[in-house]
Amino acid sequence: MKFRRVPVDAENADLFAFPFLYLTGQLDFAFTKPARENLRAYLERGGFLFIVNASHRVDFDRAVRHEMKAIFPDNDLAPLAAEHPLFKAHNDIPVTPILKEGRGAKPHFSLRIEGIDISGGTAVVYAPLGLGAAWQDAELPFTPMPERNYALALGVNAIVYAITH
């Protein structure tokens, strides 16, 4: 089996062919009404959405919260509890990210891992921290980042959790 990244248009029915979606970015965005409806149906049918704020940008964070609220008006993004199975799906990792030392930057919003539960399971996981940059071991100036091993472990756990729950 070969894994590859495939761009997915949330308005397109092809969305339902993928069990795991990854959304990342830095800037403000908005889904269209058809995209919101498709994402809601996708998530209610067992799909999984992993969202990562690429560089702790407030605009992206605000857009994620707004769009998730538009899709699920009765559900808020909420911190995942320490005993949530995501944190033990493959790697045993702490709830609070281990940040790189010596960065000198202070987070401008929570670094907790958050989620939205649907029908008894977590269908949306939001990491408001720069996992992608940590996966690549890149440096983002003046931005707190998780330590690379934490970021890799969380990414693996998200995939394992998505396919086992």
Backbone torsions as a table, in degrees:
resi	resn	phi	psi	omega
1	MET	NA	134.7	179.5
2	LYS	-114.4	129.8	178.4
3	PHE	-96.0	143.6	177.4
4	ARG	-152.6	154.7	175.4
5	ARG	-83.3	138.0	179.5
6	VAL	-132.7	121.2	175.3
7	PRO	-63.8	135.1	-177.7
8	VAL	-124.2	129.4	175.8
9	ASP	-90.0	118.0	-176.6
10	ALA	-63.2	-18.0	177.5
11	GLU	-81.6	-15.0	-173.4
12	ASN	-93.5	143.1	179.3
13	ALA	-65.1	-16.9	177.1
14	ASP	-59.0	-21.1	178.2
15	LEU	-49.9	-37.3	-174.6
16	PHE	-73.3	-7.7	178.8
17	ALA	-82.0	-7.8	-175.1
18	PHE	-115.9	126.3	-179.7
19	PRO	-79.5	-14.2	-172.5
20	PHE	-138.9	122.8	175.8
21	LEU	-114.6	142.6	178.5
22	TYR	-122.3	122.7	179.1
23	LEU	-119.2	126.8	177.6
24	THR	-140.8	159.9	178.7
25	GLY	174.6	-177.8	179.9
26	GLN	-128.9	-19.8	-170.4
27	LEU	-114.4	170.0	176.1
28	ASP	-60.6	147.8	176.1
29	PHE	-153.7	165.4	175.5
30	ALA	-147.3	135.7	174.0
31	PHE	-82.9	152.4	172.3
32	THR	-77.9	166.2	177.5
33	LYS	-58.7	-46.1	177.1
34	PRO	-61.0	-37.0	178.2
35	ALA	-65.3	-42.8	178.1
36	ARG	-61.2	-44.7	-179.6
37	GLU	-63.3	-42.3	178.3
38	ASN	-64.2	-45.1	179.3
39	LEU	-62.4	-40.9	178.4
40	ARG	-61.2	-48.9	179.8
41	ALA	-61.8	-42.7	179.3
42	TYR	-58.3	-48.6	-177.8
43	LEU	-70.4	-36.5	178.2
44	GLU	-68.9	-22.9	179.4
45	ARG	-93.0	9.3	174.8
46	GLY	107.1	2.7	176.3
47	GLY	-70.1	166.4	-177.3
48	PHE	-132.7	135.2	179.4
49	LEU	-122.2	119.9	177.7
50	PHE	-108.5	117.3	-176.6
51	ILE	-111.7	132.1	179.0
52	VAL	-130.0	124.6	174.3
53	ASN	-78.6	110.0	-170.4
54	ALA	-56.6	-38.0	-176.9
55	SER	-145.4	39.5	175.7
56	HIS	59.7	28.5	-177.1
57	ARG	-74.5	130.5	-179.7
58	VAL	-62.7	-38.4	-179.7
59	ASP	-60.6	-43.9	179.4
60	PHE	-67.6	-43.3	178.5
61	ASP	-57.7	-46.7	179.9
62	ARG	-61.2	-43.1	-179.9
63	ALA	-64.8	-42.8	178.0
64	VAL	-58.1	-49.3	-178.0
65	ARG	-63.8	-41.0	179.3
66	HIS	-64.7	-46.3	-177.3
67	GLU	-69.0	-38.8	177.9
68	MET	-65.6	-37.1	177.5
69	LYS	-68.0	-36.7	177.9
70	ALA	-67.1	-35.5	179.8
71	ILE	-78.2	-41.3	-179.2
72	PHE	-127.0	80.2	-175.7
73	PRO	-60.7	-24.3	-178.1
74	ASP	-95.1	0.4	-178.0
75	ASN	-125.0	133.4	175.9
76	ASP	-106.7	151.2	167.1
77	LEU	-62.9	131.2	-178.4
78	ALA	-137.0	147.5	178.7
79	PRO	-56.9	138.4	175.8
80	LEU	-75.7	137.0	-180.0
81	ALA	-67.3	154.3	-178.9
82	ALA	-56.6	-30.0	-178.3
83	GLU	-92.2	8.8	179.2
84	HIS	-60.0	137.0	-177.8
85	PRO	-61.4	-19.4	177.2
86	LEU	-57.5	-36.6	-175.2
87	PHE	-76.8	-6.8	179.2
88	LYS	-131.8	12.2	-174.6
89	ALA	-57.8	-36.7	176.0
90	HIS	-142.2	-52.2	177.2
91	ASN	-101.2	144.7	174.8
92	ASP	-89.3	103.8	-174.8
93	ILE	-122.8	154.1	178.7
94	PRO	-72.7	154.9	179.1
95	VAL	-67.1	-42.5	-178.9
96	THR	-90.4	128.1	-178.4
97	PRO	-58.3	146.3	172.1
98	ILE	-89.2	116.5	-176.2
99	LEU	-89.4	150.0	174.3
100	LYS	-61.9	139.8	178.7
101	GLU	-82.4	154.2	173.8
102	GLY	77.7	13.1	-179.4
103	ARG	-75.2	-33.5	177.8
104	GLY	77.0	-2.6	-179.0
105	ALA	-100.0	151.4	177.2
106	LYS	-110.6	136.6	179.3
107	PRO	-62.1	141.4	178.9
108	HIS	-99.4	1.6	169.1
109	PHE	-158.0	173.7	-173.0
110	SER	-58.1	141.5	174.2
111	LEU	-99.3	11.6	177.9
112	ARG	-68.3	152.1	173.5
113	ILE	-85.2	130.4	-175.4
114	GLU	-119.6	164.7	179.7
115	GLY	-157.0	171.1	173.3
116	ILE	-127.1	124.5	177.8
117	ASP	-90.7	137.8	177.1
118	ILE	-135.8	125.5	177.7
119	SER	52.5	43.3	174.5
120	GLY	84.5	-0.2	178.3
121	GLY	-134.2	158.3	179.2
122	THR	-84.6	116.6	-177.0
123	ALA	-102.6	-21.6	178.9
124	VAL	-126.4	129.1	173.3
125	VAL	-122.5	130.3	-179.1
126	TYR	-121.1	122.7	175.8
127	ALA	-110.7	101.9	-177.8
128	PRO	-80.3	44.2	-179.0
129	LEU	-143.4	160.1	-171.6
130	GLY	-76.8	67.3	-180.0
131	LEU	-62.5	-43.3	-177.7
132	GLY	-58.0	-43.2	178.3
133	ALA	-66.2	-38.5	178.1
134	ALA	-67.7	-36.3	177.3
135	TRP	-60.4	-35.6	-179.5
136	GLN	-90.1	-2.3	-176.4
137	ASP	57.8	38.0	178.4
138	ALA	-86.7	162.8	176.8
139	GLU	-109.0	129.6	174.0
140	LEU	-112.2	114.1	-176.6
141	PRO	-61.3	135.6	174.8
142	PHE	60.9	26.4	179.6
143	THR	-127.9	124.3	176.6
144	PRO	-68.8	137.3	-179.9
145	MET	-131.5	150.3	175.2
146	PRO	-70.9	153.3	175.3
147	GLU	-62.7	144.4	-171.5
148	ARG	-56.0	-44.2	-178.8
149	ASN	-64.4	-36.9	175.9
150	TYR	-63.3	-46.3	-178.3
151	ALA	-62.1	-43.6	178.5
152	LEU	-64.1	-44.2	180.0
153	ALA	-62.6	-41.0	179.3
154	LEU	-66.3	-41.7	177.8
155	GLY	-60.9	-46.1	178.0
156	VAL	-62.0	-45.2	-180.0
157	ASN	-60.6	-38.8	179.5
158	ALA	-61.8	-42.8	179.4
159	ILE	-66.6	-47.1	179.9
160	VAL	-61.5	-44.6	179.2
161	TYR	-60.9	-44.3	-177.5
162	ALA	-60.9	-38.0	-176.9
163	ILE	-88.9	-9.1	-179.4
164	THR	-110.7	-4.7	-178.6
165	HIS	-122.7	NA	NA
